[in-house]
Amino acid sequence: MPTRSLSLFEAHLTTRTTLDEPCGIDAQLRTQGLATVEGLMSRTAVLAFAQRAMRVVPHRDSDPDGLTTIQDIGRRSQQPGLRGLGSGELLAHTERSSEPRPPQLMLLVCQRPATTGGDVVLADGQAVHDYLAEHSPAALEALALPNTAFYGDGGGHPAQVFTRHPGRRASIRLRQDSLASFSPLVAGYLPQLRQAIDAVQQRLTLEVGQGYLIDNSRWLHARTAFTGDRLCLRALGTPRFPTLGFPLSAPRRAAAEPAADGGGTL
């Protein structure tokens, strides 16, 4: 179960909803990958904030203004890839993971809370990476092997859970539903990955007008099941400032561990 942190929202709260102050939300996203916001009480306010932070990118599920209305659409949400539009639990994932280049930023703002449940659960990919480096280095190396995961249907995209970039930076890409498949090289390490996510993820209970903006290549997001007429607005897009994943920590020595069974690639 995720650990509850009463300070996660406050620790990352920004009052710079106009994005016109120096050393503002852009610097916060570059260093922490997460900013929380409040006071966005209407669709107009959410869209204005999103457009200052990013170039909003419309997609299959978005409305004409580029925002996506996140609410329970009933039985249709049971179709592959639509569980986010239902009321069930969502496991930690990267938004639009099946695209060749997932959107760099994701903004989600609550407009109407659930009656029960519906909490946001966030996991910092840097913390997941560091946990694996300490507790399961073999799993970490396997999860960085190229093209050992495939996200999406026949039109999806081959990838890997962790991608290492020049300058000692890395990014994370993950989904854990029926549209994810993994090479035998890494399938045996998925329990260690899930254990790492469980160990570091934290929960947010959003009230009306509250939300979060994340670097989608660094933070995984999830949701608990809920009841009631919960409604959130989401924006996806390209940042108006450079940001990419997270810095790699200094390597540390760890005890050897047995390799997972399996071989071959997808």
N, C-alpha and C positions, 0 to 999 in steps of 0.2 A: 504493500500500500504506500502511496506517496506520503511524504512527511509534510505536515502543515507548518508553514512559516508565516507568522503574523506580520513579519517585517518585509517580506519580499516586495509587496506593492510600494510601501513607503520608501524602501531603500533605493528603488529605481524611479521614483516619481519625478517627473519634470514639470515645471510650470511654464516651460517655454513652448506653449502651443502655437505661437506665431512663427517660430523657427527663425527669428530675425536677430537673435542675440548672439554675440561671439561666444565660442566655446560652449555652445548649447547642445541640443539633442544630437547633432551630428557627431560630436566628440564622444558623447555618452554611448552611442551605438557602436562607434569604432572600438571603444575600449571594453564595453560590457555586452554589447549585442542586444540590449534590452532597455526599453524605456516604458514606464507606465504613465498613463495620462488620466485626467478626470475633467469633468465639466463639459464634455462633448454630448450635449443633451438632445441633439437633433441630427437628422440625416445631413442637413446642410452643414452643420458644424463638423461632423465626421468627414465629409467629403472635402471641405476646405482644409482641414488639417492634413488629410492624406495627400492632397495635391501639393502642399508645401513640403512634405517629407519625401515624396516620390513622384515619379511619372506613372500614374495609375494605368495598369494593363488590364483591359477587359478580357474575359474568357467565357467558356461555355456556360457557367452558372451565374455570371454577373448580370446585373440589371443595366438598363441603358446608360446610367451615369457612371458605370464602372464598378460600383460597390456591389457586393453580394449580400443578399438578405439571408442570414443563417437562422432557420427555424425548422421545426418538424413538418415535413411535407407528407407524412403518413407512410403507407406501404411502399411507395415508390422509392423511399430512402433505403430499402433493403437491396436495391440493385447495386452491383459492384461499382465502387467509386462514389456513391452517394450517401454513405453512412453519416457524413457530417451534417446532412440535412434531415437527420432523424433525431430521436431522443435517447439513443443508446450510448454506451460508453465508446469513446474513441481512444485507441492506444496512441502512444507517442509517435509522431510522424513529422516529416517535412512536407510543407504545402506544395502541391503540384510536382511531386517527386518524379512522376513519369515523363515530364517534359525534358528535352535535352538541356535546357538552362532554366531551372526553376526560378521564380521571381525572388529577388534578393531580399525584399522587405515584405512583411505582412503586418497589417494593422487590424485588430479586432476590438470593437467597442460594444459594450452591453447597452441595449436600449430598453429591454424589459427582462428582468431576472426570472429564473425558473421558480416554480413553487417550492420544489425541493431539488437538491442536486444541481447539476450543470456547472460545477466548478471547473475552472481552467487549471490544467496541470502542465507545468513547464519543466524542461530538463535542459540544462546548459550542455551543449556538445563538448565543450572544453572539459567540464567536470566528468562527463561520461568517458572521454578519452583518458583523462588522468586516472580515473578509477581503474580502468582496464590496464593501463600501464603499470599500476601498482599490484593489482590482484590477478590479472590474467594477460600477461604480455603476448603470449602466443595467440590468444583471441584477437588482440588488437592488431597484430601483424596480419592475420588472416583477413580481418575485416577491412584492411586497406588494400588487398589485392585487387587489381583492376578487373572490371567486368565479371565480378562474382555475384552480382545481384541484378535482377531485372524487375523493373517497376512498371506496371501498366498492363494493358492487354496486348494484342498483336501489334499495336502501334505505340508501344511503350518505349522504354529507354534502358539499355544496359548501363550499369554503374557499379559503385561499391559503397559501403557504408561510410568509410572515411576516405577522403581524398587529400593528399598532401600537396601543398603548393610551394613555389619558391619563397625564400625568405622565412622559412620555418613557420609556416602557417598551414592550417588544415581546415577542412569543412566536413560537415556530416550531411548525409542524405539517407532517409529511411522511411519505409512504410511497413505496416504489420497487418495487412488485410489480405483478402483473397487475390489481390492484384500484385502481390510481391512473391517472387521466387528467388531462391538462393542456390548457388553452386554447392555441391557436396564439400568443397574445400572450406566453406564457412558455415554450412548448416549446423554442424556440430557445436559451433561456438555461439549460436544464438541465445542459449540459456544464459551464458555469461554476459552477453550484451543486455539482455532484459534485466538481469540482476544489477548491472551497473546503472541502468536508467532508473530502476526502482530506488536505488540507494541515493541518488542525487536529486530526483525530481521534487518539485515543490508546488503547493496548491495556492490558487488565487480565487477568492470569492468576489466577483465583480458586481458593483451596484450600478444603478442607472448613470450613464455618462462616463463610466470608468472603462478603461481598456489598456491594451498593451501593444507596443510596436516592437517587433523582433527582427533581427538578422536571420532570415530563413535558412541560411547556410550554417548557422551556429546553434540556434535553439530549436529543440523539438517541442511540439505542443500536443496536448491531449485534452480530453474532456470527460468528466464523470457523467453517468446517466442522469436523466432528470425527468421531472414531471412538470406539467404546466405549459404556459404559452411563452416560453423563453424566446427572445429575439435579439440577435446581435447583427452588427454590420461589419463586413470585412472588406479590406482593400489590399490588393497585391500590386507590386510594382517595382520599378527600378529606382534606386536611391539617387538623390541629387548630390550625393557626396560619396567618395570611394569608401567601400567597406568590403571585407571578404573574410568570412569564417572567424577563426580564433588563432592566437599564437600558440605554438607548441611549447610545452614546459620542457625544462632541462631533463634529459634522460636519466633514469634512475635504475639501479641494479635491482633485480627481482629474482626470486627463486624460480628454477626451471619447472615447467608443468608439462604433463603429457599432451600430445597433439590430439586433436579431434579426429575421429575416423572419417574416411571418405577420400575421394580424389577426383580429379577432373575439373572441368569448367562447364559453365552453362552452354 
